[in-house]
Protein backbone atom coordinates (compact mmCIF):
# COMPACT_ATOMS: atom_id res chain seq x y z
CA UNK A 1 0.00 0.00 0.00
CA UNK A 2 1.57 3.23 -1.18
CA UNK A 3 1.12 6.55 0.56
CA UNK A 4 -0.90 7.84 -2.40
CA UNK A 5 -3.23 4.83 -2.26
CA UNK A 6 -3.86 5.36 1.45
CA UNK A 7 -4.64 9.06 0.94
CA UNK A 8 -7.13 8.25 -1.81
CA UNK A 9 -8.61 5.36 0.19
CA UNK A 10 -9.32 7.62 3.14
CA UNK A 11 -10.80 10.32 0.91
CA UNK A 12 -13.15 7.65 -0.47
CA UNK A 13 -14.09 6.65 3.07
CA UNK A 14 -14.69 10.27 4.10
CA UNK A 15 -16.84 10.72 0.98
CA UNK A 16 -18.86 7.62 1.88
CA UNK A 17 -19.43 8.87 5.43
CA UNK A 18 -20.46 12.26 4.04
CA UNK A 19 -22.96 10.58 1.74
CA UNK A 20 -24.38 8.49 4.58
CA UNK A 21 -24.65 11.60 6.76
CA UNK A 22 -26.70 13.48 4.16
CA UNK A 23 -28.89 10.43 3.47
CA UNK A 24 -29.59 9.99 7.20
CA UNK A 25 -30.68 13.60 7.46
CA UNK A 26 -34.16 12.35 6.65
CA UNK A 27 -34.49 12.64 10.45
CA UNK A 28 -33.95 16.39 10.26
CA UNK A 29 -36.23 16.68 7.23
CA UNK A 30 -39.01 14.73 8.92
CA UNK A 31 -38.85 17.00 11.97
CA UNK A 32 -39.28 19.97 9.64
CA UNK A 33 -42.80 18.67 8.94
CA UNK A 34 -43.79 19.20 12.58
CA UNK A 35 -44.72 22.76 11.60
CA UNK A 36 -47.45 21.50 9.28
CA UNK A 37 -50.64 22.97 10.74
CA UNK A 38 -52.86 20.44 8.99
CA UNK A 39 -51.45 17.64 11.15
CA UNK A 40 -53.04 17.18 14.57
CA UNK A 41 -51.18 16.45 17.80
CA UNK A 42 -51.57 12.69 17.51
CA UNK A 43 -50.14 12.70 13.98
CA UNK A 44 -47.18 14.83 15.06
CA UNK A 45 -46.48 12.40 17.90
CA UNK A 46 -46.43 9.59 15.33
CA UNK A 47 -43.80 11.46 13.31
CA UNK A 48 -41.77 12.17 16.46
CA UNK A 49 -41.77 8.52 17.46
CA UNK A 50 -40.74 7.54 13.96
CA UNK A 51 -37.70 9.85 13.87
CA UNK A 52 -36.99 9.37 17.59
CA UNK A 53 -35.92 5.81 16.87
CA UNK A 54 -33.38 6.92 14.26
CA UNK A 55 -31.85 10.25 15.31
CA UNK A 56 -28.87 8.53 16.95
CA UNK A 57 -27.82 7.14 13.56
CA UNK A 58 -27.50 10.65 12.12
CA UNK A 59 -25.64 12.06 15.11
CA UNK A 60 -23.28 9.08 15.29
CA UNK A 61 -22.52 9.38 11.58
CA UNK A 62 -21.80 13.10 12.01
CA UNK A 63 -19.33 12.35 14.81
CA UNK A 64 -17.75 9.52 12.80
CA UNK A 65 -17.47 11.77 9.75
CA UNK A 66 -15.69 14.43 11.79
CA UNK A 67 -13.47 11.84 13.47
CA UNK A 68 -12.45 10.27 10.16
CA UNK A 69 -11.59 13.70 8.75
CA UNK A 70 -9.55 14.50 11.88
CA UNK A 71 -7.62 11.25 11.81
CA UNK A 72 -6.91 11.10 8.07
CA UNK A 73 -6.62 14.80 7.15
CA UNK A 74 -5.77 16.63 10.38
CA UNK A 75 -4.75 19.86 8.67
CA UNK A 76 -8.27 20.24 7.28
CA UNK A 77 -9.68 19.58 10.72
CA UNK A 78 -7.50 22.20 12.38
CA UNK A 79 -8.08 24.74 9.61
CA UNK A 80 -11.84 24.40 9.20
CA UNK A 81 -12.92 23.39 12.70
CA UNK A 82 -10.46 25.81 14.24
CA UNK A 83 -11.10 28.70 11.83
CA UNK A 84 -14.68 28.39 10.57
CA UNK A 85 -15.81 27.37 14.03
CA UNK A 86 -19.12 29.28 14.09
CA UNK A 87 -20.53 26.98 11.43
CA UNK A 88 -19.61 23.86 13.37
CA UNK A 89 -20.72 25.32 16.72
CA UNK A 90 -24.16 26.15 15.32
CA UNK A 91 -24.41 22.70 13.78
CA UNK A 92 -23.50 20.92 17.02
CA UNK A 93 -25.80 23.14 19.09
CA UNK A 94 -28.72 22.31 16.82
CA UNK A 95 -28.02 18.60 17.31
CA UNK A 96 -27.73 19.02 21.08
CA UNK A 97 -31.11 20.78 21.21
CA UNK A 98 -32.52 18.01 19.04
CA UNK A 99 -31.43 15.31 21.48
CA UNK A 100 -32.78 17.23 24.48
CA UNK A 101 -36.06 17.97 22.70
CA UNK A 102 -36.78 14.29 22.06
CA UNK A 103 -36.37 13.38 25.70
CA UNK A 104 -37.98 16.35 27.45
CA UNK A 105 -40.59 17.98 25.23
CA UNK A 106 -43.45 15.89 26.65
CA UNK A 107 -42.15 15.73 30.21
CA UNK A 108 -44.20 17.56 32.79
CA UNK A 109 -42.69 20.84 33.94
CA UNK A 110 -40.10 21.10 31.16
CA UNK A 111 -38.54 24.54 30.84
CA UNK A 112 -39.42 25.44 27.24
CA UNK A 113 -42.76 23.69 26.91
CA UNK A 114 -43.80 21.42 24.06
CA UNK A 115 -43.87 24.23 21.49
CA UNK A 116 -40.41 25.44 22.44
CA UNK A 117 -38.85 22.04 21.94
CA UNK A 118 -40.81 21.51 18.72
CA UNK A 119 -39.32 24.74 17.40
CA UNK A 120 -35.84 23.45 18.30
CA UNK A 121 -36.52 20.28 16.30
CA UNK A 122 -37.76 22.26 13.29
CA UNK A 123 -34.75 24.61 13.43
CA UNK A 124 -32.45 21.59 13.46
CA UNK A 125 -34.43 20.19 10.53
CA UNK A 126 -33.60 23.18 8.35
CA UNK A 127 -30.37 24.55 9.82
CA UNK A 128 -28.35 21.30 9.99
CA UNK A 129 -28.58 20.30 6.30
CA UNK A 130 -28.23 23.93 5.20
CA UNK A 131 -25.02 24.43 7.18
CA UNK A 132 -23.54 21.11 6.02
CA UNK A 133 -24.34 21.94 2.39
CA UNK A 134 -22.93 25.46 2.63
CA UNK A 135 -19.75 24.16 4.31
CA UNK A 136 -19.23 21.58 1.55
CA UNK A 137 -19.90 24.33 -0.97
CA UNK A 138 -16.74 26.09 0.20
CA UNK A 139 -14.78 23.10 -1.15
CA UNK A 140 -15.35 24.71 -4.54
CA UNK A 141 -15.59 28.42 -3.75
CA UNK A 142 -12.66 28.68 -1.33
CA UNK A 143 -12.30 30.16 2.15
CA UNK A 144 -10.35 32.96 3.79
CA UNK A 145 -7.40 31.26 5.51
CA UNK A 146 -3.64 30.89 5.33
CA UNK A 147 -1.44 27.94 6.29
CA UNK A 148 2.15 28.21 7.50
CA UNK A 149 3.53 24.84 8.59
CA UNK A 150 6.79 26.43 9.72
CA UNK A 151 4.88 28.22 12.48
CA UNK A 152 4.89 24.99 14.45
CA UNK A 153 8.54 25.69 15.27
CA UNK A 154 7.68 29.04 16.88
CA UNK A 155 7.17 28.36 20.61
CA UNK A 156 5.51 31.75 21.14
CA UNK A 157 2.75 31.13 18.58
CA UNK A 158 2.73 27.59 17.13
CA UNK A 159 -0.44 28.21 15.06
CA UNK A 160 -0.29 26.64 11.60
CA UNK A 161 -3.65 27.85 10.23
CA UNK A 162 -5.03 31.37 10.54
CA UNK A 163 -8.47 32.61 9.53
CA UNK A 164 -8.50 35.88 7.67
CA UNK A 165 -11.64 37.53 9.05
CA UNK A 166 -13.76 37.74 12.17
CA UNK A 167 -16.75 35.92 10.70
CA UNK A 168 -15.04 32.53 11.13
CA UNK A 169 -17.01 30.62 8.53
CA UNK A 170 -20.22 32.65 8.47
CA UNK A 171 -18.85 34.63 5.52
CA UNK A 172 -19.81 31.62 3.38
CA UNK A 173 -23.41 32.79 3.73
CA UNK A 174 -22.48 35.68 1.45
CA UNK A 175 -21.31 33.35 -1.32
CA UNK A 176 -24.31 32.53 -3.49
CA UNK A 177 -22.74 29.39 -4.95
CA UNK A 178 -22.12 27.81 -1.54
CA UNK A 179 -25.58 28.89 -0.35
CA UNK A 180 -27.18 27.20 -3.37
CA UNK A 181 -25.76 23.85 -2.26
CA UNK A 182 -26.94 24.52 1.29
CA UNK A 183 -30.44 25.26 0.01
CA UNK A 184 -30.40 22.11 -2.15
CA UNK A 185 -29.51 19.96 0.87
CA UNK A 186 -32.19 21.61 3.01
CA UNK A 187 -34.91 20.84 0.44
CA UNK A 188 -33.49 17.36 -0.08
CA UNK A 189 -33.73 16.67 3.67
CA UNK A 190 -37.38 17.76 3.62
CA UNK A 191 -38.04 15.34 0.76
CA UNK A 192 -36.12 12.49 2.41
CA UNK A 193 -38.04 13.06 5.62
CA UNK A 194 -41.38 12.88 3.84
CA UNK A 195 -40.35 9.73 1.98
CA UNK A 196 -39.26 8.09 5.22
CA UNK A 197 -42.50 8.98 7.00
CA UNK A 198 -44.48 7.52 4.09
CA UNK A 199 -42.60 4.26 4.53
CA UNK A 200 -42.66 4.11 8.33
CA UNK A 201 -45.99 5.62 9.46
CA UNK A 202 -49.45 4.30 8.67
CA UNK A 203 -51.94 7.16 8.61
CA UNK A 204 -54.00 8.38 5.65
CA UNK A 205 -53.85 12.03 6.71
CA UNK A 206 -50.07 11.99 7.18
CA UNK A 207 -49.60 10.22 3.86
CA UNK A 208 -51.61 12.86 2.00
CA UNK A 209 -49.63 15.69 3.59
CA UNK A 210 -46.26 14.06 2.92
CA UNK A 211 -47.04 13.55 -0.78
CA UNK A 212 -48.21 17.16 -0.95
CA UNK A 213 -44.98 18.39 0.68
CA UNK A 214 -42.86 16.33 -1.71
CA UNK A 215 -44.59 17.90 -4.71
CA UNK A 216 -44.00 21.39 -3.28
CA UNK A 217 -40.30 20.74 -2.52
CA UNK A 218 -39.42 19.12 -5.86
CA UNK A 219 -39.20 22.43 -7.75
CA UNK A 220 -36.95 24.34 -5.28
CA UNK A 221 -34.71 21.29 -4.79
CA UNK A 222 -34.17 20.59 -8.49
CA UNK A 223 -33.74 24.30 -9.31
CA UNK A 224 -31.14 24.97 -6.60
CA UNK A 225 -29.19 21.76 -7.30
CA UNK A 226 -29.27 22.28 -11.08
CA UNK A 227 -28.10 25.90 -10.75
CA UNK A 228 -25.30 24.85 -8.39
CA UNK A 229 -24.17 22.12 -10.80
CA UNK A 230 -24.20 24.38 -13.87
CA UNK A 231 -22.21 27.09 -12.09
CA UNK A 232 -19.76 24.44 -10.85
CA UNK A 233 -19.13 23.12 -14.36
CA UNK A 234 -18.54 26.64 -15.71
CA UNK A 235 -16.36 28.08 -12.95
CA UNK A 236 -12.59 27.99 -12.65
CA UNK A 237 -11.23 25.46 -10.20
CA UNK A 238 -8.22 25.05 -7.92
CA UNK A 239 -5.84 22.73 -9.77
CA UNK A 240 -2.65 21.15 -8.42
CA UNK A 241 0.41 20.67 -10.62
CA UNK A 242 2.73 17.63 -10.28
CA UNK A 243 5.08 19.93 -8.36
CA UNK A 244 2.25 20.63 -5.87
CA UNK A 245 1.74 24.22 -7.06
CA UNK A 246 -1.89 25.36 -6.89
CA UNK A 247 -3.24 27.43 -9.78
CA UNK A 248 -6.60 28.40 -11.26
CA UNK A 249 -7.80 26.25 -14.18
CA UNK A 250 -10.84 27.27 -16.28
CA UNK A 251 -13.65 24.67 -16.27
CA UNK A 252 -11.66 22.55 -13.82
CA UNK A 253 -14.59 20.58 -12.41
CA UNK A 254 -15.99 19.90 -15.87
CA UNK A 255 -12.56 18.56 -16.80
CA UNK A 256 -12.60 16.42 -13.64
CA UNK A 257 -15.94 14.94 -14.62
CA UNK A 258 -14.71 14.06 -18.11
CA UNK A 259 -11.41 12.67 -16.79
CA UNK A 260 -13.17 10.38 -14.29
CA UNK A 261 -15.94 8.51 -16.17
CA UNK A 262 -16.61 6.38 -13.09
CA UNK A 263 -17.53 9.51 -11.13
CA UNK A 264 -19.75 10.67 -14.02
CA UNK A 265 -21.60 7.32 -13.97
CA UNK A 266 -21.90 7.55 -10.18
CA UNK A 267 -23.36 11.05 -10.40
CA UNK A 268 -25.84 10.14 -13.14
CA UNK A 269 -26.91 6.96 -11.34
CA UNK A 270 -27.51 8.91 -8.15
CA UNK A 271 -29.55 11.55 -9.97
CA UNK A 272 -31.67 8.87 -11.67
CA UNK A 273 -32.36 7.16 -8.33
CA UNK A 274 -33.35 10.48 -6.77
CA UNK A 275 -35.69 11.30 -9.66
CA UNK A 276 -37.29 7.85 -9.31
CA UNK A 277 -37.85 8.48 -5.60
CA UNK A 278 -39.45 11.86 -6.32
CA UNK A 279 -41.81 10.25 -8.80
CA UNK A 280 -42.72 7.40 -6.46
CA UNK A 281 -43.26 9.69 -3.47
CA UNK A 282 -45.05 12.54 -5.19
CA UNK A 283 -47.04 10.99 -8.01
CA UNK A 284 -47.78 7.35 -7.13
CA UNK A 285 -49.20 5.42 -4.19
CA UNK A 286 -45.86 3.71 -3.53
CA UNK A 287 -44.26 3.90 -0.08
CA UNK A 288 -40.85 2.66 -1.26
CA UNK A 289 -39.39 5.94 -2.50
CA UNK A 290 -36.98 6.25 0.42
CA UNK A 291 -35.14 3.10 -0.70
CA UNK A 292 -34.31 4.81 -4.00
CA UNK A 293 -33.58 8.21 -2.45
CA UNK A 294 -31.03 7.11 0.15
CA UNK A 295 -28.60 5.24 -2.17
CA UNK A 296 -29.10 7.99 -4.76
CA UNK A 297 -28.12 10.62 -2.19
CA UNK A 298 -25.03 8.66 -1.15
CA UNK A 299 -23.88 8.33 -4.78
CA UNK A 300 -24.37 12.02 -5.58
CA UNK A 301 -22.59 13.22 -2.43
CA UNK A 302 -19.68 10.86 -3.02
CA UNK A 303 -19.38 12.10 -6.61
CA UNK A 304 -19.26 15.70 -5.33
CA UNK A 305 -16.44 14.80 -2.91
CA UNK A 306 -14.52 13.04 -5.68
CA UNK A 307 -14.81 16.10 -7.92
CA UNK A 308 -13.43 18.21 -5.09
CA UNK A 309 -10.45 16.04 -4.16
CA UNK A 310 -9.34 13.83 -7.05
CA UNK A 311 -7.67 14.47 -10.42
CA UNK A 312 -5.16 16.99 -9.09
CA UNK A 313 -7.61 19.26 -7.27
CA UNK A 314 -7.33 21.22 -4.02
CA UNK A 315 -10.33 20.07 -1.97
CA UNK A 316 -10.22 22.96 0.53
CA UNK A 317 -8.97 25.99 -1.40
CA UNK A 318 -7.82 29.28 0.05
CA UNK A 319 -9.02 32.50 -1.55
CA UNK A 320 -6.40 34.47 0.38
CA UNK A 321 -3.32 32.49 -0.59
CA UNK A 322 -3.58 29.85 -3.31
CA UNK A 323 -0.54 27.97 -2.03
CA UNK A 324 -2.21 27.56 1.37
CA UNK A 325 -4.96 25.47 -0.25
CA UNK A 326 -5.31 21.95 1.12
CA UNK A 327 -4.83 18.88 -1.05
CA UNK A 328 -4.88 15.17 -0.29
CA UNK A 329 -1.09 15.22 -0.38
CA UNK A 330 -0.31 18.19 1.87
CA UNK A 331 -2.99 17.73 4.54
CA UNK A 332 -3.04 14.00 5.31
CA UNK A 333 -1.69 12.09 8.28
CA UNK A 334 1.54 10.12 8.09
CA UNK A 335 1.72 6.89 6.12
CA UNK A 336 2.04 4.93 9.35
CA UNK A 337 -1.12 6.48 10.80
CA UNK A 338 -3.11 5.91 7.61
CA UNK A 339 -1.90 2.31 7.43
CA UNK A 340 -2.94 1.51 11.00
CA UNK A 341 -6.33 3.12 10.45
CA UNK A 342 -6.73 1.18 7.19
CA UNK A 343 -6.69 -2.12 9.08
CA UNK A 344 -9.07 -0.76 11.70
CA UNK A 345 -11.46 0.42 8.97
CA UNK A 346 -11.94 -3.19 7.86
CA UNK A 347 -14.29 -3.54 10.84
CA UNK A 348 -16.72 -1.04 9.29
CA UNK A 349 -18.74 -3.67 7.33
CA UNK A 350 -19.52 -5.45 10.60
CA UNK A 351 -20.74 -2.18 12.12
CA UNK A 352 -22.91 -1.51 9.07
CA UNK A 353 -24.35 -5.02 9.29
CA UNK A 354 -25.36 -4.36 12.90
CA UNK A 355 -26.97 -1.06 11.91
CA UNK A 356 -28.99 -2.81 9.20
CA UNK A 357 -30.07 -5.49 11.69
CA UNK A 358 -31.10 -2.90 14.29
CA UNK A 359 -32.91 -0.82 11.64
CA UNK A 360 -34.95 -3.78 10.44
CA UNK A 361 -35.81 -4.74 14.01
CA UNK A 362 -37.13 -1.24 14.75
CA UNK A 363 -39.04 -0.96 11.46
CA UNK A 364 -40.53 -4.45 11.46
CA UNK A 365 -43.89 -2.86 12.25
CA UNK A 366 -45.07 0.55 11.02
CA UNK A 367 -46.04 3.20 13.56
CA UNK A 368 -49.80 3.55 14.00
CA UNK A 369 -52.13 5.83 15.92
CA UNK A 370 -53.08 2.93 18.22
CA UNK A 371 -49.45 2.41 19.22
CA UNK A 372 -49.02 6.07 20.18
CA UNK A 373 -52.21 6.04 22.25
CA UNK A 374 -51.47 2.80 24.12
CA UNK A 375 -47.70 2.39 24.53
CA UNK A 376 -45.85 3.89 27.50
CA UNK A 377 -42.48 4.10 25.73
CA UNK A 378 -42.92 7.04 23.40
CA UNK A 379 -41.49 10.48 22.68
Secondary structure, 3 states (H helix, E strand, C coil): CCHHHHHHHHHHHHHHHHHHHHHCCHHHHHHHHHHCCCCCHHHHHHHHHHHCCCHHHHHHHHHHHHHHHHHHCHHHHHHHHHHCHHHHHHHHHHHHHHHHHHHHCCCCCCCCHHHHHHHHHHHHHHHHHHHHHHHHHHHHHCECEEECHHHHHCCCCCCCEEECCCCCCHHHHHCHHHHHHHHHHHHHHHHHHHHHHHHHECCHHHHHHHHHHHHHHHHHHHHHHHHHHHHHHHCCEEEECCCCCEEEECCHHHHHHHHCHHHHHHHHHHHHHHHHHHHHHHHCCCCCCHHHHHHHHHHHHHHHHHHHHCCCECCECECCCHHHCECCCCCCCCHHHHHHHHHHHCCHHHHHHHHHHHHHHHCCCCECHHHHHHCCCCC
